[in-house]
Amino acid sequence: MVEEGDVKQLLGQLGVCANYKGYHYTAAAVARISEDMHELESLSKGLYFEVAQIYHTTVACVER
């Protein structure tokens, strides 16, 4: 299981800065996918919805 902090560290090594829009959403989504690859099967109703709940936002914002 990959922690969100580990994902953020990897994103930083790849040159992705925390001030990019969607950075935190991306880190949370990658951490969830590392736990269960089946999360990729239903992005809008599954993964995006879970990330939106974590960050108290809408699915549309996460998808964008």
mmCIF file as Biopython writes it, N, C-alpha, C and O atoms, coordinates in Angstrom:
data_model
#
loop_
_atom_site.group_PDB
_atom_site.id
_atom_site.type_symbol
_atom_site.label_atom_id
_atom_site.label_alt_id
_atom_site.label_comp_id
_atom_site.label_asym_id
_atom_site.label_entity_id
_atom_site.label_seq_id
_atom_site.pdbx_PDB_ins_code
_atom_site.Cartn_x
_atom_site.Cartn_y
_atom_site.Cartn_z
_atom_site.occupancy
_atom_site.B_iso_or_equiv
_atom_site.auth_seq_id
_atom_site.auth_asym_id
_atom_site.pdbx_PDB_model_num
ATOM 1   N N  . MET A ? 1  ? 0.842   -1.177 0.000   1.0 0.0 1  A 1 
ATOM 2   C CA . MET A ? 1  ? 0.000   0.000  0.000   1.0 0.0 1  A 1 
ATOM 3   C C  . MET A ? 1  ? 0.891   1.246  0.000   1.0 0.0 1  A 1 
ATOM 4   O O  . MET A ? 1  ? 1.815   1.359  0.806   1.0 0.0 1  A 1 
ATOM 5   N N  . VAL A ? 2  ? 0.610   2.154  -0.888  1.0 0.0 2  A 1 
ATOM 6   C CA . VAL A ? 2  ? 1.374   3.383  -1.012  1.0 0.0 2  A 1 
ATOM 7   C C  . VAL A ? 2  ? 0.620   4.497  -0.282  1.0 0.0 2  A 1 
ATOM 8   O O  . VAL A ? 2  ? -0.578  4.684  -0.490  1.0 0.0 2  A 1 
ATOM 9   N N  . GLU A ? 3  ? 1.319   5.219  0.556   1.0 0.0 3  A 1 
ATOM 10  C CA . GLU A ? 3  ? 0.726   6.339  1.279   1.0 0.0 3  A 1 
ATOM 11  C C  . GLU A ? 3  ? 0.694   7.575  0.384   1.0 0.0 3  A 1 
ATOM 12  O O  . GLU A ? 3  ? 1.514   7.714  -0.524  1.0 0.0 3  A 1 
ATOM 13  N N  . GLU A ? 4  ? -0.246  8.459  0.643   1.0 0.0 4  A 1 
ATOM 14  C CA . GLU A ? 4  ? -0.361  9.682  -0.147  1.0 0.0 4  A 1 
ATOM 15  C C  . GLU A ? 4  ? 0.909   10.520 -0.053  1.0 0.0 4  A 1 
ATOM 16  O O  . GLU A ? 4  ? 1.292   11.170 -1.026  1.0 0.0 4  A 1 
ATOM 17  N N  . GLY A ? 5  ? 1.564   10.513 1.105   1.0 0.0 5  A 1 
ATOM 18  C CA . GLY A ? 5  ? 2.821   11.251 1.269   1.0 0.0 5  A 1 
ATOM 19  C C  . GLY A ? 5  ? 3.911   10.726 0.358   1.0 0.0 5  A 1 
ATOM 20  O O  . GLY A ? 5  ? 4.710   11.499 -0.171  1.0 0.0 5  A 1 
ATOM 21  N N  . ASP A ? 6  ? 3.949   9.403  0.169   1.0 0.0 6  A 1 
ATOM 22  C CA . ASP A ? 6  ? 4.926   8.798  -0.739  1.0 0.0 6  A 1 
ATOM 23  C C  . ASP A ? 6  ? 4.654   9.219  -2.180  1.0 0.0 6  A 1 
ATOM 24  O O  . ASP A ? 6  ? 5.579   9.477  -2.950  1.0 0.0 6  A 1 
ATOM 25  N N  . VAL A ? 7  ? 3.375   9.285  -2.531  1.0 0.0 7  A 1 
ATOM 26  C CA . VAL A ? 7  ? 2.998   9.710  -3.879  1.0 0.0 7  A 1 
ATOM 27  C C  . VAL A ? 7  ? 3.417   11.164 -4.095  1.0 0.0 7  A 1 
ATOM 28  O O  . VAL A ? 7  ? 3.938   11.511 -5.154  1.0 0.0 7  A 1 
ATOM 29  N N  . LYS A ? 8  ? 3.191   12.006 -3.100  1.0 0.0 8  A 1 
ATOM 30  C CA . LYS A ? 8  ? 3.568   13.419 -3.212  1.0 0.0 8  A 1 
ATOM 31  C C  . LYS A ? 8  ? 5.073   13.567 -3.355  1.0 0.0 8  A 1 
ATOM 32  O O  . LYS A ? 8  ? 5.546   14.430 -4.093  1.0 0.0 8  A 1 
ATOM 33  N N  . GLN A ? 9  ? 5.830   12.730 -2.653  1.0 0.0 9  A 1 
ATOM 34  C CA . GLN A ? 9  ? 7.289   12.767 -2.771  1.0 0.0 9  A 1 
ATOM 35  C C  . GLN A ? 9  ? 7.701   12.371 -4.189  1.0 0.0 9  A 1 
ATOM 36  O O  . GLN A ? 9  ? 8.579   13.003 -4.778  1.0 0.0 9  A 1 
ATOM 37  N N  . LEU A ? 10 ? 7.083   11.346 -4.729  1.0 0.0 10 A 1 
ATOM 38  C CA . LEU A ? 10 ? 7.383   10.915 -6.090  1.0 0.0 10 A 1 
ATOM 39  C C  . LEU A ? 10 ? 7.014   11.992 -7.103  1.0 0.0 10 A 1 
ATOM 40  O O  . LEU A ? 10 ? 7.775   12.258 -8.034  1.0 0.0 10 A 1 
ATOM 41  N N  . LEU A ? 11 ? 5.848   12.612 -6.926  1.0 0.0 11 A 1 
ATOM 42  C CA . LEU A ? 11 ? 5.459   13.695 -7.830  1.0 0.0 11 A 1 
ATOM 43  C C  . LEU A ? 11 ? 6.476   14.831 -7.784  1.0 0.0 11 A 1 
ATOM 44  O O  . LEU A ? 11 ? 6.795   15.427 -8.813  1.0 0.0 11 A 1 
ATOM 45  N N  . GLY A ? 12 ? 6.978   15.127 -6.604  1.0 0.0 12 A 1 
ATOM 46  C CA . GLY A ? 12 ? 8.000   16.164 -6.469  1.0 0.0 12 A 1 
ATOM 47  C C  . GLY A ? 12 ? 9.276   15.795 -7.200  1.0 0.0 12 A 1 
ATOM 48  O O  . GLY A ? 12 ? 9.899   16.647 -7.833  1.0 0.0 12 A 1 
ATOM 49  N N  . GLN A ? 13 ? 9.667   14.535 -7.120  1.0 0.0 13 A 1 
ATOM 50  C CA . GLN A ? 13 ? 10.866  14.074 -7.824  1.0 0.0 13 A 1 
ATOM 51  C C  . GLN A ? 13 ? 10.681  14.152 -9.334  1.0 0.0 13 A 1 
ATOM 52  O O  . GLN A ? 13 ? 11.647  14.322 -10.078 1.0 0.0 13 A 1 
ATOM 53  N N  . LEU A ? 14 ? 9.445   14.027 -9.778  1.0 0.0 14 A 1 
ATOM 54  C CA . LEU A ? 14 ? 9.149   14.120 -11.207 1.0 0.0 14 A 1 
ATOM 55  C C  . LEU A ? 14 ? 9.001   15.564 -11.675 1.0 0.0 14 A 1 
ATOM 56  O O  . LEU A ? 14 ? 8.803   15.821 -12.862 1.0 0.0 14 A 1 
ATOM 57  N N  . GLY A ? 15 ? 9.098   16.506 -10.735 1.0 0.0 15 A 1 
ATOM 58  C CA . GLY A ? 15 ? 9.021   17.909 -11.082 1.0 0.0 15 A 1 
ATOM 59  C C  . GLY A ? 15 ? 7.631   18.508 -11.024 1.0 0.0 15 A 1 
ATOM 60  O O  . GLY A ? 15 ? 7.411   19.625 -11.491 1.0 0.0 15 A 1 
ATOM 61  N N  . VAL A ? 16 ? 6.694   17.770 -10.453 1.0 0.0 16 A 1 
ATOM 62  C CA . VAL A ? 16 ? 5.325   18.266 -10.321 1.0 0.0 16 A 1 
ATOM 63  C C  . VAL A ? 16 ? 5.231   19.011 -8.990  1.0 0.0 16 A 1 
ATOM 64  O O  . VAL A ? 16 ? 5.417   18.420 -7.926  1.0 0.0 16 A 1 
ATOM 65  N N  . CYS A ? 17 ? 4.946   20.300 -9.054  1.0 0.0 17 A 1 
ATOM 66  C CA . CYS A ? 17 ? 4.902   21.141 -7.856  1.0 0.0 17 A 1 
ATOM 67  C C  . CYS A ? 17 ? 3.524   21.103 -7.206  1.0 0.0 17 A 1 
ATOM 68  O O  . CYS A ? 17 ? 2.510   20.875 -7.865  1.0 0.0 17 A 1 
ATOM 69  N N  . ALA A ? 18 ? 3.517   21.330 -5.901  1.0 0.0 18 A 1 
ATOM 70  C CA . ALA A ? 18 ? 2.272   21.318 -5.144  1.0 0.0 18 A 1 
ATOM 71  C C  . ALA A ? 18 ? 1.364   22.492 -5.484  1.0 0.0 18 A 1 
ATOM 72  O O  . ALA A ? 18 ? 0.191   22.482 -5.110  1.0 0.0 18 A 1 
ATOM 73  N N  . ASN A ? 19 ? 1.871   23.493 -6.176  1.0 0.0 19 A 1 
ATOM 74  C CA . ASN A ? 19 ? 1.026   24.628 -6.525  1.0 0.0 19 A 1 
ATOM 75  C C  . ASN A ? 19 ? 0.276   24.421 -7.837  1.0 0.0 19 A 1 
ATOM 76  O O  . ASN A ? 19 ? -0.485  25.297 -8.249  1.0 0.0 19 A 1 
ATOM 77  N N  . TYR A ? 20 ? 0.473   23.285 -8.500  1.0 0.0 20 A 1 
ATOM 78  C CA . TYR A ? 20 ? -0.299  22.969 -9.699  1.0 0.0 20 A 1 
ATOM 79  C C  . TYR A ? 20 ? -1.734  22.662 -9.306  1.0 0.0 20 A 1 
ATOM 80  O O  . TYR A ? 20 ? -1.985  22.048 -8.268  1.0 0.0 20 A 1 
ATOM 81  N N  . LYS A ? 21 ? -2.671  23.091 -10.138 1.0 0.0 21 A 1 
ATOM 82  C CA . LYS A ? 21 ? -4.069  22.776 -9.884  1.0 0.0 21 A 1 
ATOM 83  C C  . LYS A ? 21 ? -4.256  21.260 -9.960  1.0 0.0 21 A 1 
ATOM 84  O O  . LYS A ? 21 ? -3.751  20.611 -10.877 1.0 0.0 21 A 1 
ATOM 85  N N  . GLY A ? 22 ? -4.960  20.720 -9.021  1.0 0.0 22 A 1 
ATOM 86  C CA . GLY A ? 22 ? -5.246  19.292 -9.028  1.0 0.0 22 A 1 
ATOM 87  C C  . GLY A ? 22 ? -4.156  18.421 -8.438  1.0 0.0 22 A 1 
ATOM 88  O O  . GLY A ? 22 ? -4.284  17.196 -8.432  1.0 0.0 22 A 1 
ATOM 89  N N  . TYR A ? 23 ? -3.098  19.018 -7.947  1.0 0.0 23 A 1 
ATOM 90  C CA . TYR A ? 23 ? -1.975  18.251 -7.396  1.0 0.0 23 A 1 
ATOM 91  C C  . TYR A ? 23 ? -2.433  17.311 -6.279  1.0 0.0 23 A 1 
ATOM 92  O O  . TYR A ? 23 ? -2.114  16.122 -6.290  1.0 0.0 23 A 1 
ATOM 93  N N  . HIS A ? 24 ? -3.175  17.845 -5.327  1.0 0.0 24 A 1 
ATOM 94  C CA . HIS A ? 24 ? -3.601  17.051 -4.174  1.0 0.0 24 A 1 
ATOM 95  C C  . HIS A ? 24 ? -4.629  15.991 -4.587  1.0 0.0 24 A 1 
ATOM 96  O O  . HIS A ? 24 ? -4.637  14.883 -4.053  1.0 0.0 24 A 1 
ATOM 97  N N  . TYR A ? 25 ? -5.485  16.342 -5.535  1.0 0.0 25 A 1 
ATOM 98  C CA . TYR A ? 25 ? -6.447  15.371 -6.052  1.0 0.0 25 A 1 
ATOM 99  C C  . TYR A ? 25 ? -5.711  14.216 -6.726  1.0 0.0 25 A 1 
ATOM 100 O O  . TYR A ? 25 ? -6.061  13.051 -6.539  1.0 0.0 25 A 1 
ATOM 101 N N  . THR A ? 26 ? -4.697  14.550 -7.505  1.0 0.0 26 A 1 
ATOM 102 C CA . THR A ? 26 ? -3.923  13.528 -8.211  1.0 0.0 26 A 1 
ATOM 103 C C  . THR A ? 26 ? -3.207  12.606 -7.233  1.0 0.0 26 A 1 
ATOM 104 O O  . THR A ? 26 ? -3.208  11.387 -7.409  1.0 0.0 26 A 1 
ATOM 105 N N  . ALA A ? 27 ? -2.600  13.181 -6.210  1.0 0.0 27 A 1 
ATOM 106 C CA . ALA A ? 27 ? -1.887  12.373 -5.221  1.0 0.0 27 A 1 
ATOM 107 C C  . ALA A ? 27 ? -2.845  11.425 -4.504  1.0 0.0 27 A 1 
ATOM 108 O O  . ALA A ? 27 ? -2.514  10.258 -4.291  1.0 0.0 27 A 1 
ATOM 109 N N  . ALA A ? 28 ? -4.013  11.907 -4.135  1.0 0.0 28 A 1 
ATOM 110 C CA . ALA A ? 28 ? -4.999  11.063 -3.457  1.0 0.0 28 A 1 
ATOM 111 C C  . ALA A ? 28 ? -5.491  9.954  -4.381  1.0 0.0 28 A 1 
ATOM 112 O O  . ALA A ? 28 ? -5.654  8.811  -3.953  1.0 0.0 28 A 1 
ATOM 113 N N  . ALA A ? 29 ? -5.727  10.289 -5.642  1.0 0.0 29 A 1 
ATOM 114 C CA . ALA A ? 29 ? -6.210  9.295  -6.604  1.0 0.0 29 A 1 
ATOM 115 C C  . ALA A ? 29 ? -5.172  8.208  -6.854  1.0 0.0 29 A 1 
ATOM 116 O O  . ALA A ? 29 ? -5.516  7.027  -6.905  1.0 0.0 29 A 1 
ATOM 117 N N  . VAL A ? 30 ? -3.921  8.587  -7.009  1.0 0.0 30 A 1 
ATOM 118 C CA . VAL A ? 30 ? -2.859  7.595  -7.246  1.0 0.0 30 A 1 
ATOM 119 C C  . VAL A ? 30 ? -2.700  6.679  -6.025  1.0 0.0 30 A 1 
ATOM 120 O O  . VAL A ? 30 ? -2.491  5.475  -6.176  1.0 0.0 30 A 1 
ATOM 121 N N  . ALA A ? 31 ? -2.797  7.237  -4.838  1.0 0.0 31 A 1 
ATOM 122 C CA . ALA A ? 31 ? -2.706  6.422  -3.626  1.0 0.0 31 A 1 
ATOM 123 C C  . ALA A ? 31 ? -3.854  5.420  -3.569  1.0 0.0 31 A 1 
ATOM 124 O O  . ALA A ? 31 ? -3.643  4.266  -3.196  1.0 0.0 31 A 1 
ATOM 125 N N  . ARG A ? 32 ? -5.074  5.842  -3.935  1.0 0.0 32 A 1 
ATOM 126 C CA . ARG A ? 32 ? -6.228  4.934  -3.943  1.0 0.0 32 A 1 
ATOM 127 C C  . ARG A ? 32 ? -6.053  3.850  -4.997  1.0 0.0 32 A 1 
ATOM 128 O O  . ARG A ? 32 ? -6.363  2.685  -4.747  1.0 0.0 32 A 1 
ATOM 129 N N  . ILE A ? 33 ? -5.558  4.226  -6.174  1.0 0.0 33 A 1 
ATOM 130 C CA . ILE A ? 33 ? -5.370  3.251  -7.244  1.0 0.0 33 A 1 
ATOM 131 C C  . ILE A ? 33 ? -4.326  2.215  -6.842  1.0 0.0 33 A 1 
ATOM 132 O O  . ILE A ? 33 ? -4.447  1.045  -7.203  1.0 0.0 33 A 1 
ATOM 133 N N  . SER A ? 34 ? -3.304  2.632  -6.099  1.0 0.0 34 A 1 
ATOM 134 C CA . SER A ? 34 ? -2.272  1.679  -5.676  1.0 0.0 34 A 1 
ATOM 135 C C  . SER A ? 34 ? -2.844  0.622  -4.738  1.0 0.0 34 A 1 
ATOM 136 O O  . SER A ? 34 ? -2.314  -0.486 -4.656  1.0 0.0 34 A 1 
ATOM 137 N N  . GLU A ? 35 ? -3.918  0.955  -4.033  1.0 0.0 35 A 1 
ATOM 138 C CA . GLU A ? 35 ? -4.571  -0.006 -3.149  1.0 0.0 35 A 1 
ATOM 139 C C  . GLU A ? 35 ? -5.440  -0.983 -3.937  1.0 0.0 35 A 1 
ATOM 140 O O  . GLU A ? 35 ? -5.508  -2.170 -3.616  1.0 0.0 35 A 1 
ATOM 141 N N  . ASP A ? 36 ? -6.105  -0.465 -4.975  1.0 0.0 36 A 1 
ATOM 142 C CA . ASP A ? 36 ? -7.041  -1.292 -5.733  1.0 0.0 36 A 1 
ATOM 143 C C  . ASP A ? 36 ? -7.092  -0.813 -7.175  1.0 0.0 36 A 1 
ATOM 144 O O  . ASP A ? 36 ? -7.656  0.242  -7.464  1.0 0.0 36 A 1 
ATOM 145 N N  . MET A ? 37 ? -6.509  -1.582 -8.070  1.0 0.0 37 A 1 
ATOM 146 C CA . MET A ? 37 ? -6.463  -1.209 -9.484  1.0 0.0 37 A 1 
ATOM 147 C C  . MET A ? 37 ? -7.852  -1.144 -10.122 1.0 0.0 37 A 1 
ATOM 148 O O  . MET A ? 37 ? -8.022  -0.520 -11.170 1.0 0.0 37 A 1 
ATOM 149 N N  . HIS A ? 38 ? -8.845  -1.784 -9.498  1.0 0.0 38 A 1 
ATOM 150 C CA . HIS A ? 38 ? -10.202 -1.773 -10.031 1.0 0.0 38 A 1 
ATOM 151 C C  . HIS A ? 38 ? -10.849 -0.396 -9.923  1.0 0.0 38 A 1 
ATOM 152 O O  . HIS A ? 38 ? -11.907 -0.157 -10.506 1.0 0.0 38 A 1 
ATOM 153 N N  . GLU A ? 39 ? -10.215 0.514  -9.176  1.0 0.0 39 A 1 
ATOM 154 C CA . GLU A ? 39 ? -10.706 1.891  -9.081  1.0 0.0 39 A 1 
ATOM 155 C C  . GLU A ? 39 ? -10.716 2.558  -10.451 1.0 0.0 39 A 1 
ATOM 156 O O  . GLU A ? 39 ? -11.476 3.500  -10.676 1.0 0.0 39 A 1 
ATOM 157 N N  . LEU A ? 40 ? -9.883  2.081  -11.362 1.0 0.0 40 A 1 
ATOM 158 C CA . LEU A ? 40 ? -9.800  2.669  -12.701 1.0 0.0 40 A 1 
ATOM 159 C C  . LEU A ? 40 ? -10.998 2.322  -13.576 1.0 0.0 40 A 1 
ATOM 160 O O  . LEU A ? 40 ? -11.221 2.949  -14.611 1.0 0.0 40 A 1 
ATOM 161 N N  . GLU A ? 41 ? -11.769 1.318  -13.153 1.0 0.0 41 A 1 
ATOM 162 C CA . GLU A ? 41 ? -12.901 0.879  -13.970 1.0 0.0 41 A 1 
ATOM 163 C C  . GLU A ? 41 ? -14.071 1.850  -13.941 1.0 0.0 41 A 1 
ATOM 164 O O  . GLU A ? 41 ? -14.826 1.936  -14.910 1.0 0.0 41 A 1 
ATOM 165 N N  . SER A ? 42 ? -14.231 2.575  -12.854 1.0 0.0 42 A 1 
ATOM 166 C CA . SER A ? 42 ? -15.342 3.536  -12.789 1.0 0.0 42 A 1 
ATOM 167 C C  . SER A ? 42 ? -14.822 4.827  -12.172 1.0 0.0 42 A 1 
ATOM 168 O O  . SER A ? 42 ? -14.958 5.057  -10.970 1.0 0.0 42 A 1 
ATOM 169 N N  . LEU A ? 43 ? -14.235 5.649  -13.001 1.0 0.0 43 A 1 
ATOM 170 C CA . LEU A ? 43 ? -13.619 6.875  -12.501 1.0 0.0 43 A 1 
ATOM 171 C C  . LEU A ? 43 ? -14.633 7.854  -11.939 1.0 0.0 43 A 1 
ATOM 172 O O  . LEU A ? 43 ? -14.486 8.307  -10.804 1.0 0.0 43 A 1 
ATOM 173 N N  . SER A ? 44 ? -15.662 8.192  -12.714 1.0 0.0 44 A 1 
ATOM 174 C CA . SER A ? 44 ? -16.600 9.231  -12.294 1.0 0.0 44 A 1 
ATOM 175 C C  . SER A ? 44 ? -17.404 8.844  -11.060 1.0 0.0 44 A 1 
ATOM 176 O O  . SER A ? 44 ? -17.587 9.658  -10.155 1.0 0.0 44 A 1 
ATOM 177 N N  . LYS A ? 45 ? -17.873 7.627  -11.024 1.0 0.0 45 A 1 
ATOM 178 C CA . LYS A ? 45 ? -18.724 7.209  -9.909  1.0 0.0 45 A 1 
ATOM 179 C C  . LYS A ? 45 ? -17.932 6.629  -8.747  1.0 0.0 45 A 1 
ATOM 180 O O  . LYS A ? 45 ? -18.459 6.496  -7.642  1.0 0.0 45 A 1 
ATOM 181 N N  . GLY A ? 46 ? -16.700 6.290  -8.981  1.0 0.0 46 A 1 
ATOM 182 C CA . GLY A ? 46 ? -15.898 5.669  -7.941  1.0 0.0 46 A 1 
ATOM 183 C C  . GLY A ? 46 ? -14.775 6.560  -7.445  1.0 0.0 46 A 1 
ATOM 184 O O  . GLY A ? 46 ? -14.896 7.219  -6.412  1.0 0.0 46 A 1 
ATOM 185 N N  . LEU A ? 47 ? -13.692 6.573  -8.185  1.0 0.0 47 A 1 
ATOM 186 C CA . LEU A ? 47 ? -12.478 7.260  -7.764  1.0 0.0 47 A 1 
ATOM 187 C C  . LEU A ? 47 ? -12.674 8.760  -7.604  1.0 0.0 47 A 1 
ATOM 188 O O  . LEU A ? 47 ? -12.320 9.320  -6.566  1.0 0.0 47 A 1 
ATOM 189 N N  . TYR A ? 48 ? -13.228 9.416  -8.608  1.0 0.0 48 A 1 
ATOM 190 C CA . TYR A ? 48 ? -13.420 10.867 -8.521  1.0 0.0 48 A 1 
ATOM 191 C C  . TYR A ? 48 ? -14.346 11.229 -7.367  1.0 0.0 48 A 1 
ATOM 192 O O  . TYR A ? 48 ? -14.126 12.223 -6.674  1.0 0.0 48 A 1 
ATOM 193 N N  . PHE A ? 49 ? -15.377 10.425 -7.165  1.0 0.0 49 A 1 
ATOM 194 C CA . PHE A ? 49 ? -16.325 10.683 -6.084  1.0 0.0 49 A 1 
ATOM 195 C C  . PHE A ? 49 ? -15.631 10.593 -4.718  1.0 0.0 49 A 1 
ATOM 196 O O  . PHE A ? 49 ? -15.856 11.435 -3.849  1.0 0.0 49 A 1 
ATOM 197 N N  . GLU A ? 50 ? -14.791 9.575  -4.534  1.0 0.0 50 A 1 
ATOM 198 C CA . GLU A ? 50 ? -14.076 9.410  -3.267  1.0 0.0 50 A 1 
ATOM 199 C C  . GLU A ? 50 ? -13.112 10.567 -3.010  1.0 0.0 50 A 1 
ATOM 200 O O  . GLU A ? 50 ? -13.031 11.079 -1.894  1.0 0.0 50 A 1 
ATOM 201 N N  . VAL A ? 51 ? -12.392 10.969 -4.035  1.0 0.0 51 A 1 
ATOM 202 C CA . VAL A ? 51 ? -11.458 12.089 -3.889  1.0 0.0 51 A 1 
ATOM 203 C C  . VAL A ? 51 ? -12.223 13.380 -3.607  1.0 0.0 51 A 1 
ATOM 204 O O  . VAL A ? 51 ? -11.794 14.190 -2.785  1.0 0.0 51 A 1 
ATOM 205 N N  . ALA A ? 52 ? -13.342 13.570 -4.276  1.0 0.0 52 A 1 
ATOM 206 C CA . ALA A ? 52 ? -14.166 14.762 -4.045  1.0 0.0 52 A 1 
ATOM 207 C C  . ALA A ? 52 ? -14.655 14.808 -2.598  1.0 0.0 52 A 1 
ATOM 208 O O  . ALA A ? 52 ? -14.695 15.881 -1.996  1.0 0.0 52 A 1 
ATOM 209 N N  . GLN A ? 53 ? -15.024 13.673 -2.040  1.0 0.0 53 A 1 
ATOM 210 C CA . GLN A ? 53 ? -15.470 13.629 -0.649  1.0 0.0 53 A 1 
ATOM 211 C C  . GLN A ? 53 ? -14.335 13.986 0.302   1.0 0.0 53 A 1 
ATOM 212 O O  . GLN A ? 53 ? -14.551 14.701 1.280   1.0 0.0 53 A 1 
ATOM 213 N N  . ILE A ? 54 ? -13.146 13.503 0.030   1.0 0.0 54 A 1 
ATOM 214 C CA . ILE A ? 54 ? -11.988 13.785 0.890   1.0 0.0 54 A 1 
ATOM 215 C C  . ILE A ? 54 ? -11.723 15.285 0.936   1.0 0.0 54 A 1 
ATOM 216 O O  . ILE A ? 54 ? -11.448 15.836 2.003   1.0 0.0 54 A 1 
ATOM 217 N N  . TYR A ? 55 ? -11.805 15.946 -0.211  1.0 0.0 55 A 1 
ATOM 218 C CA . TYR A ? 55 ? -11.461 17.366 -0.305  1.0 0.0 55 A 1 
ATOM 219 C C  . TYR A ? 55 ? -12.682 18.295 -0.279  1.0 0.0 55 A 1 
ATOM 220 O O  . TYR A ? 55 ? -12.561 19.494 -0.526  1.0 0.0 55 A 1 
ATOM 221 N N  . HIS A ? 56 ? -13.848 17.735 0.019   1.0 0.0 56 A 1 
ATOM 222 C CA . HIS A ? 56 ? -15.089 18.520 0.140   1.0 0.0 56 A 1 
ATOM 223 C C  . HIS A ? 56 ? -15.329 19.393 -1.092  1.0 0.0 56 A 1 
ATOM 224 O O  . HIS A ? 56 ? -15.534 20.603 -0.994  1.0 0.0 56 A 1 
ATOM 225 N N  . THR A ? 57 ? -15.297 18.747 -2.236  1.0 0.0 57 A 1 
ATOM 226 C CA . THR A ? 57 ? -15.524 19.446 -3.500  1.0 0.0 57 A 1 
ATOM 227 C C  . THR A ? 57 ? -16.429 18.588 -4.367  1.0 0.0 57 A 1 
ATOM 228 O O  . THR A ? 57 ? -16.977 17.590 -3.900  1.0 0.0 57 A 1 
ATOM 229 N N  . THR A ? 58 ? -16.588 18.969 -5.615  1.0 0.0 58 A 1 
ATOM 230 C CA . THR A ? 58 ? -17.465 18.224 -6.515  1.0 0.0 58 A 1 
ATOM 231 C C  . THR A ? 58 ? -16.661 17.277 -7.411  1.0 0.0 58 A 1 
ATOM 232 O O  . THR A ? 58 ? -15.453 17.428 -7.597  1.0 0.0 58 A 1 
ATOM 233 N N  . VAL A ? 59 ? -17.368 16.319 -7.943  1.0 0.0 59 A 1 
ATOM 234 C CA . VAL A ? 59 ? -16.743 15.379 -8.870  1.0 0.0 59 A 1 
ATOM 235 C C  . VAL A ? 59 ? -16.221 16.125 -10.100 1.0 0.0 59 A 1 
ATOM 236 O O  . VAL A ? 59 ? -15.164 15.782 -10.631 1.0 0.0 59 A 1 
ATOM 237 N N  . ALA A ? 60 ? -16.949 17.131 -10.549 1.0 0.0 60 A 1 
ATOM 238 C CA . ALA A ? 60 ? -16.537 17.902 -11.722 1.0 0.0 60 A 1 
ATOM 239 C C  . ALA A ? 60 ? -15.196 18.594 -11.486 1.0 0.0 60 A 1 
ATOM 240 O O  . ALA A ? 60 ? -14.361 18.654 -12.389 1.0 0.0 60 A 1 
ATOM 241 N N  . CYS A ? 61 ? -14.987 19.114 -10.281 1.0 0.0 61 A 1 
ATOM 242 C CA . CYS A ? 61 ? -13.700 19.767 -9.975  1.0 0.0 61 A 1 
ATOM 243 C C  . CYS A ? 61 ? -12.556 18.759 -9.989  1.0 0.0 61 A 1 
ATOM 244 O O  . CYS A ? 61 ? -11.467 19.061 -10.477 1.0 0.0 61 A 1 
ATOM 245 N N  . VAL A ? 62 ? -12.796 17.572 -9.462  1.0 0.0 62 A 1 
ATOM 246 C CA . VAL A ? 62 ? -11.756 16.542 -9.448  1.0 0.0 62 A 1 
ATOM 247 C C  . VAL A ? 62 ? -11.466 16.088 -10.863 1.0 0.0 62 A 1 
ATOM 248 O O  . VAL A ? 62 ? -10.305 15.913 -11.233 1.0 0.0 62 A 1 
ATOM 249 N N  . GLU A ? 63 ? -12.510 15.896 -11.661 1.0 0.0 63 A 1 
ATOM 250 C CA . GLU A ? 63 ? -12.324 15.447 -13.036 1.0 0.0 63 A 1 
ATOM 251 C C  . GLU A ? 63 ? -11.577 16.466 -13.869 1.0 0.0 63 A 1 
ATOM 252 O O  . GLU A ? 63 ? -10.740 16.100 -14.694 1.0 0.0 63 A 1 
ATOM 253 N N  . ARG A ? 64 ? -11.865 17.724 -13.667 1.0 0.0 64 A 1 
ATOM 254 C CA . ARG A ? 64 ? -11.218 18.795 -14.416 1.0 0.0 64 A 1 
ATOM 255 C C  . ARG A ? 64 ? -9.736  18.816 -14.089 1.0 0.0 64 A 1 
ATOM 256 O O  . ARG A ? 64 ? -8.999  19.649 -14.617 1.0 0.0 64 A 1 
#
